[in-house]
């Protein structure tokens, strides 16, 4: 991609736009339903942690020197051990806290883990299975790095395993390749908010096992659940060979940009190699703060946060049901988002947002970016792959940031505007 300065940019800069969510962060509106910004952060807990650390550093300058310095690329051992214990005790991830804590890896946000996994697993033309719709923060890097996206239909219970099996067989026939990666967000997924039942989790694992595919299990919302959820897909992976399990502190602690993952050993080696070139290491100071949080505070923080998030979800669901025109919404059991689809297929949520919603102090995320800019889907008969197309009559509406009263007010205003536009 040439420009008037004489030098040129990489090819991808010409066909990949700025992230829709990143661009929406620029807007200041009264009714913010766009990015998944946590609205309930235990600020007092973190203030106390930092106050205590300040005193410790004054008393022990050597500790301060270490915590304000470079550290291991994959994370400090003491923090990895803390996370290994929680993953084992709370999420039942099959990891021995005493001997296998090194299987845990730290990245700068789970977004970096996603990028590094694609970067180390995918050559141009390799195949990646994703739900439709899917998290744009995975889709865009996958396309950027040359992945061939094959999307799978979803319903109110998430990705449908029977179509995954069909897509794999058709991919082998059409492209002469077996997919390398299957990406899923099993708990209150982004963008739809749906949760995979236990039976589907087992089926996906069995499919991946039989076709030798790596599952990326993105469990960003595992702690933000209003009711008990099925166990992670990772629980089936007793030998740590089939599932890359990803978590993030951003939703359950604070947006300190730390992701954590349990990866197969051979995958971890390559991801760490990639991370070393991306950022050298993650801040030790931030790990120290989070180590205190995960050791002593997370359970109390979640007991406070989850009912408050549930109240926000309930306010949004009730307002959608009472004020929106004909369409369908998802019914999340946790997480940050509701997905709404208009019955009118000609409706463009992006055009409506720019022309109507934003001038009325409302912002959400149009559904289009949650479909790949290039890729494939199964045809209606489920026997062939055809070019994927975004469903533009959709929107992701986030309830995580605003308080219930503001959500009710804003969603009812949005519903009135939609009803007027759609008759």
N, C-alpha and C positions, 0 to 999 in steps of 0.2 A: 504493500500500500504506500504509494509515493506521496510526497507533499512538497510544497514550494521551497522548503529548506534544502532539499537535495537528498536527505537521508530518508529511509523508508521504515515503516512499522511492520511488525509481523502480520501475516495474512489474517489471523483470527480477529485482529482489531477492526477489520473491515466488515465482518459479518456477525459479530457478537456485540450486542448493545450493553449499556450499563445495566446492572441489576435493577429490576423494577422496584424491589423493596428498598434498595439503597437510594434510589432517586426519590422515593416517597418520603424518606426521612427528612428531606429538606423542607417539607411543608409543616407549617404550624397551624393546626386547626383545633377547634374546640372538641370535636368528636373524632378521636384518633382510634381507628380500628384496623390499622395497616400492619406494620411490622410486629413480630412477636416479642414486643418489649415487656419484660416482667414488670408488673405494677406493684408487686408485693415482694419487697426485698428486706431481709432482716438487718436493717441499717444499724440498729442499736447493738446487735450482736457483733457486727463487724467493727463498729466503733470501739467496743470494749476489747476485742481481739487486738486491734492495732494499738490501743492504749497499753495493754499488757506487754505487747511486743516491744513497744518503745522503752518500757522500763527494763525489760530483759536485755535489750541492746545496750542501754546505758551501763548496766551491771556487767555485761559480758561483751566487750568490743570485738572479741574474736568471732563470736557468733554473728554479730552484725556484719563483720567483714565477709564472712562466708555467705550470708544470706543476700548481700548486696553485690554478689560476684557472679561470674559464669558458673554453670553447673553441667551435669551430664545431659546429653541431648534428649534422652528418653525420660528424664525426671529424676528427682532426688529419691534415694532408696526409702527414706522414712515416710515420704508421701505416698510412694507406690505401695508400701506395706499397709498404710491406712486405707487406701482405696481398695486394695485386694480384700481386706477384711470386710469392708462394707459390701462389696460385690458378692462375696461368698455368703455373708450372714443375711443380707436383706434381699438380694436379687437371685440368690441360689446359683450364681455362675459357678461352674465346676472348676474351681481354682483353689489350690492349697495355699493358704495365706502365709505359711511359714517357709515353704520351699519353692513356690511358683509365683511369688509377687513380682518377679522380673517380667512376667508375661504382660503386666500392665504397662502401658505407655502413655506419656503425657505429650499433648500437642497444644499449640496456641489456638484453642477452640476446637470443637469437633469438625468445624469446616476445614481446618488444615489437615486433619486426619482423612477426611473424604477426598480432598485434592491429592494428598500423597498416595492414598490407596489406588486411585485411578491412574496417577502418574506412574506408579510402579507395576501395575497389573495390565495396562492396556496399551497396545500398539494401534496405530490407525487401522480401522476396519474391524477391530475386535468387537464382539457383541456384548451388550449390557442389557439385562432384563430389568425393567422398572415398572411400578404401577402407573396407571393413567387416571388422574393426574399424579404428579410426583413433585418432591421438593426441588425447587429451581436451583438451589445451591449445590445440588448434585448434578442435575441435568446439564447446566451450562458448562461446568468444567469437563464433564464427560464428552460433550460435543467439541469443546475447545481442544481437547487432547486426542481427538480423532475417533472416539468411540462410536459404534453403530448402535443406536438406541432402539430397542424393541419394547414397546409399551404393552401392558397387560390390563384388560378391563378390571374395574373395581366395582364393588357394590357397598352397601351399608356396613359390611363386615371386612372391608379392605380388599386386597388383591385376591383374585380367584385362582386357586392352584391348578384347576383343570386347564385353564387357558395358558398357564405357565408351561405345562407339559407340552401342549400343542405348539406353542411358540418355539420351544427348544427344538422340536422335531422339524418344524418348518424351516427354522434358521439353518439347521444342518443341511437340509435339502437345497435351500435357496442360496446360501452363502458358503456352504462347504465347511462351516465352523460351528462348534459348540460354544454357547455363551460362556464368558469367563467369570462374569459377576452377576449376581442377582441382588438388587438393592431394595430394602424394605424398611419402613418405619412402623413397627408393629403396635406401638402404644399411642393412641390418639394422634394419628399421623399428621404430618404437615404436607398438603394443605387441608385435607378433608376432615380430619379429626376422628377418623374411624379406627377401631381396635380389632386386631386379628384374633379370632377365637383360637383356643388351644388346638383344635383339630386342624385348622389351616396352618398353624405354625409347624406342626409335626409333618404335614404333607409337604410344605415347602422345604423343610430340612431333608426329607426323604428324596425329593426330586433333585435337590442339589447334590446329595450324596451319590445318587445313581448316575448323574451326568457329570460328576466331578467339577462342580461350580462352587465358587466362593460366595457365600452370603455376606453382604454387609448389613448388619442389623443396627440401624441407627435408633438408639433408645433415648433420644433427647428428652422425652416427656415421661419417662418411666416413673419418676418420683411424683409427678403432678397428676395423680389419679384420684378420682372421686369414689371409686369402688375398687375392690381387689381385682387385679388383672391376671390373665394367664402368665405362666412362667416364660422367661425369655426363650427364644429359639436356641440361644447359646446353651441352655441347659441340656440339650440333646447332644451337644458337641463334647463328649467326654474326653476325647483325645486332643482337643484344641487344634483341629485340622481343617474345619469346614466353615466356621463362622468368625467374622471380624465383628466384635461387639463394641459399639461406640456409645459413650455417655458424654455429658457436658455439665459443667458447673453453672453455666449461664442461666438455666431455668430453675435449678434447685438451690442455688447459693446466691451468686451475684455475677454480673457480666464482667468477670475478670479475665475472660478469654483463655480458659483452660479446658481442654477436652481430655478425656481419658478413655482408653480402649484396651481390650484384651484381644490380641491378634495371634493367629497361628505363628509359630516361631519363625518359619522361613519368610512369612509376610512381614513380620515385625522387623526383621533385619533390614529389609529393603525400604520399609517406611522410615525407619530411623536414618538410614543413609540419605533419603530424600529430605527429611526434616533438617538434617545437618546443613544442607545447602540452602534451605529456605530461611532458617532463622538461628542456626547454631544451637540454641537452647531456649527453654521457657524460663521466665523470671523465677528465681529461687525465692525471692521475697513473697511473690504471689502464692507460690506453693506453700510457704510457711503459714501464711494467713489461712489458706484453705485447709491445711492439715489440722489446724486448731478447730476449724468449723466442722470438718467431717468427724473428728474424734469426739467432740463434746457438744455440738449444737444443732446438727442437721435435723435430728428427730423432733426437737422442740420447734424448730423453725417451720418444718413441714406440717406439724399439728396446727400451727397458726395459719399457714398460707393456704393449705388445700381447701378448707371450708370457705375462705374468702374468694378463692378462684371459682369454686363451685357456685357461690352466690352470683358472681359476675356472669358465668355461663347461663345460669337460670334466668337472670334478668334479660340477657340477649335472646335466648330461645323464646321466652314468653313474648317479647316485643316483636320478634320476627313473625311468630305465629299470629299475632293479633293485627299486624299492620302491613305485611308484605303482600304483593299480588301473587297470582298463581305460580307455583314453583315448588321446589323440594329442598329441604335442608338436612344436613346430617345431625346426629344426636350424640355428640362426644361423651365419653366417660372420663375425660380428663383433658390435659393439654391446654392449648391456647386458642383454638380456632373452630369456627363453624363454617361449613361450605354451603353456599346457596346457589341453586341453578334455576334460572327462569324457565318457565314453560314455553316462553316465546324464543325460539331458536334464532331469530333474527336480531335479538337484543345484543348489544355490545356493552358489556359492563365497563370497558375502558373508556369508550366515548362518553358514556353516561357520567362516569366519575369526573372526567375533565370538564365536561360542559355543565353538569348539574350538581354533582355531589360536592366537589371542592368549593365552588362558589357559595355553597350552603354550609360550609365549615365542617364537611364530613370527608373522611378518607378511609378507604379499604384497599385491598389488593385485587385488581382484576384477575380473572382466572387464567387468561391466555398464557402467561409466562410459566405456568406449571405443566405445560406440555412442551416437548422438545422442539427446537427450531428446525431440526431435521431428524428424521427417524421413521420408524415403522410401527404399525399396529396390526392386529388381526382384523380381517374383514368380517362382515356380518355372519358369514357362514363358519368362521373360525378355521378355515382351511387354507388361508393364504395371507401373506403380509402385504399391506398396502401402505402408502405414505401416511404418516400420522398428521392429524390436523387438530389445532386447538379448539376447544369448545368455548367460544367467546361470551356465551350467555351465563357465565359463572363468576363467582367472586368468593374470595376468602375474607372472612370477617373476624378480626381478632378481638377477644374479650379480655385479654390479660392485663391491659394497661389502665383502662378507665374504671372508675367506681360504678357500682350498680345503678345508682340514680342517673348518672350521666349516660350510661349505656342505654337505659330505657328511653331517655329523652332523645338521644341521637339516633337510635335505631327506629324509633317511631317517626322521627323526621325523615329518615332515609326511606322507610316504608311508604310514607305518604308521597314522597317524590317519585319513587318507583311506580306506585299505583297510578299516579297521574300520567307518567310517561308510557306505561304499558296498558293503560285503559283498565 
